Amino acid sequence: MSYSVSYDVGLASVITERLERGLTRVETFPTEDEALNRAFRLLDEGGHHAISVRDGSGNTLSGVLLQLKLGFSSE
């Protein structure tokens, strides 16, 4: 099963505007660990928004739940 990480590469605030400008990037990884490591690095950098991880079944992990899974503090 493959996993994808999607994230914004700019600061556009409207989803359709991001898609029209091509500011959303999607990267594919063969394992969950690789996808989660990439998501962790993106969150740690702090310059990207709307980061999500999706598995081949369409299950998506994003927002606070993604941060908690990756070990970020909820405080």
URLINTA-V13704 format. One line per field, one symbol per residue. phi: phi as a letter, one per 30 degrees, with the letter a starting at -180 (. if undefined). psi: psi as a letter, one per 30 degrees, with the letter a starting at -180 (. if undefined). burial: I if it has 16 or more other C-alpha atoms within 10 Angstrom, else O. A space follows every 10 residues. Layout:
phi->???
psi->???
burial->???
//
This chain:
phi->.cbbccadcb cdcceddddd dicccbccbd bdeddddddd dddddiccbh dbcbcddjdc baiddddddd jdddd
psi->klkkkklkga gkfkeeeeee fhfkkkkkkf leeeeeeeee eeeeeggllh klkklffgkk klbeeeeeef gkkg.
burial->OOIIIIIIOO OOOOOOOIOO OOOIOOOOIO OIOOIIOIII OIIOOOOOIO IIIIIOOOOO IIOOOIIOOO OOOOO
//
